[in-house]
């Protein structure tokens, strides 16, 4: 019998103890570790490669959603959410996660969640499309709050990066490269998906593959065929396509 490896993530010690105790009663699963916050969870997932994560949503520092977003759908294990999160998100959990546990829950409810996870894992399922849909659903449920930070890899660890420090975002296939004064970072997102969550008064598309932070633009220089060259304050340049010229100029003028 295949025994599936589980990582338990929760900032509250009693909650982790409860999950570990309930896991110990099910021979189909074995706990391989714990994490007390989102940053530690990212490191443990990379190191331990669990099949399943029992993941708290509301944690200080990084949220459970930010953990999944940083990993990306392709690298993420199956997930059981353990949460007291706003009820608007429960349908999203139900549709796109192995299961969710609404705190407080009892042993019988936890056992049903494990049954669902076991069926998913036993079928060899890694429903990356559903995980991506989950993150999109939750993000769109809070449209009044533009994205303020992303979790990025820095050396061997993970750090939250404030988006007001990002000068340019460039598309690279299924990734986005974030350009900052301190260096560059790759995140597992598409530029289109990320654009939907950014503050449109700050970040403006200037080319099919580029967004810029208006505060980073030093000047606009003419080029050819209606295109232009944006010179950023760090001296780097990016093409302003004629397709986006008018909307850029409107936003840039409003920002000045």
C-alpha positions in Angstrom: 0.0 0.0 0.0 1.3 3.4 -0.9 1.6 5.7 2.1 1.3 9.4 1.2 3.6 12.0 2.8 1.9 15.0 4.5 3.2 18.4 5.6 1.2 20.2 8.2 1.3 24.0 8.1 -0.4 26.2 10.7 0.9 29.0 12.9 -0.9 27.7 16.0 0.8 24.8 17.8 -2.4 23.3 19.1 -3.8 23.1 15.5 -0.7 21.4 14.3 -0.8 18.9 17.2 -4.4 18.1 16.4 -3.7 17.4 12.7 -0.7 15.3 13.5 -2.7 13.2 16.0 -5.5 12.6 13.5 -3.0 11.7 10.8 -1.4 9.2 13.1 -4.7 7.3 13.2 -4.8 6.8 9.4 -2.2 4.3 8.0 -2.6 5.7 4.5 -0.7 8.8 5.4 2.4 9.7 7.3 3.4 13.2 8.6 6.9 14.2 7.3 7.1 17.6 8.8 5.5 20.8 10.2 5.8 24.4 9.3 4.8 27.4 11.5 4.4 30.0 8.7 4.3 30.4 5.0 8.0 31.1 4.5 8.9 27.9 6.3 6.2 26.0 4.4 7.8 27.0 1.1 11.2 25.7 2.2 9.8 22.5 3.6 7.7 21.7 0.5 10.8 22.2 -1.7 12.9 20.0 0.6 10.5 17.3 1.7 8.4 17.0 -1.5 5.2 16.0 0.3 2.2 14.5 -1.6 -0.3 16.4 0.5 -0.2 19.7 2.5 -2.8 20.5 5.2 -2.5 24.2 4.9 -3.8 27.0 7.1 -5.0 30.0 5.1 -4.7 32.9 7.6 -1.2 33.1 8.9 1.1 36.0 9.9 3.5 36.9 7.2 2.6 34.9 4.1 -0.9 33.5 3.7 -1.7 30.0 2.5 -2.7 31.5 -0.9 0.7 33.2 -1.2 2.4 29.9 -0.5 0.5 28.2 -3.3 1.0 31.2 -5.7 4.8 31.2 -5.1 5.0 27.5 -5.8 2.9 27.6 -8.9 0.4 24.9 -9.9 3.0 22.6 -11.5 5.1 22.4 -8.3 2.3 22.3 -5.7 1.2 19.2 -3.8 -2.4 18.3 -3.3 -3.9 20.6 -0.7 -6.4 20.4 2.1 -7.2 23.8 3.4 -7.6 24.2 7.2 -9.2 27.6 7.6 -11.6 30.0 9.3 -11.5 32.1 6.1 -14.4 34.3 4.8 -17.2 32.1 3.6 -17.2 33.6 0.1 -14.2 31.5 -0.6 -15.6 28.1 0.5 -17.1 27.3 -2.9 -13.7 27.9 -4.5 -12.1 25.6 -2.0 -14.7 22.9 -2.6 -14.3 23.2 -6.4 -10.6 23.3 -6.7 -8.9 21.8 -3.6 -8.8 18.2 -2.4 -11.0 19.5 0.5 -11.3 22.3 3.0 -11.7 22.1 6.8 -13.6 24.9 8.4 -12.3 25.4 11.9 -13.3 24.0 14.3 -13.7 20.5 12.8 -13.8 17.1 14.4 -12.1 13.7 13.7 -15.0 12.5 11.4 -14.7 15.6 9.2 -11.0 15.3 9.0 -11.3 11.6 8.0 -13.6 12.6 5.2 -11.0 15.1 4.0 -8.4 12.4 4.0 -10.7 10.1 2.0 -11.0 12.7 -0.7 -7.3 13.4 -0.7 -6.5 9.7 -0.9 -8.8 9.2 -3.8 -7.2 12.1 -5.6 -3.6 11.0 -4.9 -4.5 7.3 -5.6 -5.6 8.3 -9.1 -2.3 10.0 -9.6 -4.1 13.3 -10.0 -2.3 16.6 -9.9 -5.0 18.9 -11.0 -2.8 22.0 -11.8 -5.6 23.7 -13.8 -7.9 23.5 -10.7 -5.2 25.0 -8.5 -4.7 27.9 -10.9 -8.5 28.4 -11.1 -8.6 28.5 -7.3 -6.1 31.3 -7.1 -7.8 33.2 -9.8 -11.2 32.8 -8.1 -10.0 34.0 -4.8 -8.1 37.0 -6.3 -11.1 38.1 -8.3 -13.3 37.9 -5.2 -11.3 40.9 -3.8 -11.1 43.2 -6.8 -11.1 46.3 -4.6 -7.6 45.4 -3.2 -4.9 45.5 -5.9 -2.0 43.1 -5.3 0.7 44.7 -3.1 3.3 42.1 -3.0 4.5 38.8 -4.5 6.6 36.0 -2.9 9.9 35.5 -4.7 12.8 33.1 -4.5 15.9 34.8 -3.0 18.9 32.5 -2.8 17.8 29.4 -0.9 14.8 31.1 0.7 11.7 33.0 -0.1 10.9 36.6 0.6 7.8 38.9 0.1 8.6 41.6 -2.5 6.6 44.8 -2.4 5.4 45.7 -5.9 6.0 49.4 -5.4 9.7 48.5 -5.7 9.2 46.8 -9.1 9.9 49.0 -12.1 9.1 46.7 -15.0 7.4 43.3 -15.5 8.3 41.2 -18.6 6.6 38.1 -19.9 8.8 35.0 -20.3 6.5 32.2 -21.5 4.6 31.0 -18.3 6.8 33.2 -16.1 7.1 36.9 -15.4 10.4 38.6 -14.8 10.2 41.3 -12.1 12.8 44.1 -12.6 13.8 46.0 -9.4 16.7 48.2 -8.4 18.0 45.3 -6.3 17.9 42.7 -9.0 15.5 40.5 -11.0 13.1 37.7 -9.9 11.1 35.2 -11.8 7.6 34.3 -10.7 5.4 31.5 -12.0 2.6 33.6 -13.4 1.5 34.9 -16.8 1.7 38.6 -17.4 -2.0 38.7 -18.3 -3.1 37.1 -15.0 -0.8 39.3 -13.0 -1.9 42.5 -14.8 -5.5 41.8 -13.7 -4.5 42.0 -10.1 -2.2 45.1 -10.2 -3.1 48.7 -9.6 -4.0 50.1 -13.0 -3.1 53.6 -11.8 0.4 52.4 -11.2 1.2 49.6 -13.7 0.5 50.2 -17.4 1.0 47.9 -20.3 3.4 49.4 -22.9 4.0 46.3 -25.1 2.5 42.9 -25.6 5.2 41.5 -23.2 5.8 44.4 -20.8 4.2 46.4 -18.0 5.9 49.4 -16.4 5.6 51.2 -13.1 4.7 54.8 -14.1 6.9 56.1 -11.3 9.9 54.4 -12.9 9.6 56.2 -16.2 12.1 59.0 -16.7 11.3 60.1 -20.3 9.8 59.0 -23.6 11.9 59.2 -26.8 10.5 58.8 -30.4 11.4 55.7 -32.4 9.9 54.4 -35.6 6.4 53.7 -37.0 4.6 55.3 -34.1 6.5 53.3 -31.5 8.6 55.0 -28.8 11.3 54.2 -26.3 10.7 54.6 -22.6 13.8 55.3 -20.6 13.4 54.2 -17.0 15.1 55.9 -14.1 17.7 53.1 -13.8 18.8 53.8 -17.4 17.2 50.7 -18.9 14.8 51.0 -21.9 11.6 49.4 -23.0 9.6 49.7 -26.2 6.3 51.6 -26.1 4.2 50.0 -28.8 1.9 52.3 -30.8 -0.9 49.9 -29.8 -0.6 51.1 -26.2 0.8 54.6 -26.7 -2.4 56.5 -26.2 -3.5 54.6 -23.0 0.1 55.0 -21.6 0.2 58.7 -22.3 -3.2 59.2 -20.6 -2.0 57.3 -17.5 1.4 58.8 -17.4 0.0 62.3 -17.6 -2.5 61.6 -14.8 0.4 60.2 -12.6 2.6 63.3 -13.0 
